[in-house]
Amino acid sequence: MPLTVLLHAQDLGAARQFYQSVLGFDVRETAEGTLTVTQSGGTLIFTSSHPWGTSPGFSGTLYFTVPNVDDYFALVQDKVDVVWTLQDMPYGSREFGIRDCNGYHLAFQQQA
């Protein structure tokens, strides 16, 4: 089942630039002033409003499975805040993690 995550962004223009120019995601303006970004079947929707009443907290990591994680890491590593570098994990994936322009942690993985 595909999953779409709605997240808060302080600045939709900065989110657009980061996800499109830095990470190479497909980016489009969507309903009611939201921004939808997609990569390898994963979808994030950003809103600058506070539909939850207050600014929400998020303590997780969002994982994207990509076809070739080594190539993707080489493409973005000098443009992003790397949280953990490309490595083989004991649970069977090869992955790296970054912090996006909003402070969210994103991981990009390839299954071994």
PyMOL commands that set and color helices and strands:
alter all, ss='L'
color gray80, all
select helices_A, chain A and resi 12-22+31-33+69-76
alter helices_A, ss='H'
color red, helices_A
select strands_A, chain A and resi 4-8+26-30+34-39+42-47+61-65+81-88+93-99+105-111
alter strands_A, ss='S'
color yellow, strands_A
deselect
rebuild
show_as cartoon
